[in-house]
Amino acid sequence: MSANVTELTEATFESSVLKSEKPVLVDFWAVWCGPCRQVAPIVEALAEKWGTKAVVVKLNVDDVPSVAEKYGIMSIPTLMLFKNGQVVERVIGVAPQSSLEKKFEPYF
């Protein structure tokens, strides 16, 4: 994990995501998930590109099942963009960086 992407816990989810003043991209993932490993470098690249415009975090669904369940995560990887504490976009599965940028950047 890079300096641009932090790992969430149940204790940090509310303060880091729901109360953030910036849009927050949450990568719901698991260690055993192959597609999650495919999307990880894309998530890192987005975090680097967006810099201070948005926050990018990861949430391991095995470590924090309560949050994954609350947001109806049935498949991983799932990327969700939160703005003002609300989910505004969701992408399930692996997608190219360019299509993720098109989907998420209008919210910045």
Secondary structure, 3 states (H helix, E strand, C coil): CCCCEEECCHHHHHHHHHCCCCCEEEEEECCCCHHHHHHHHHHHHHHHHHCCCCEEEEEECCCCHHHHHHCCCCCCCEEEEEECCEEEEEEECCCCHHHHHHHHHHHC
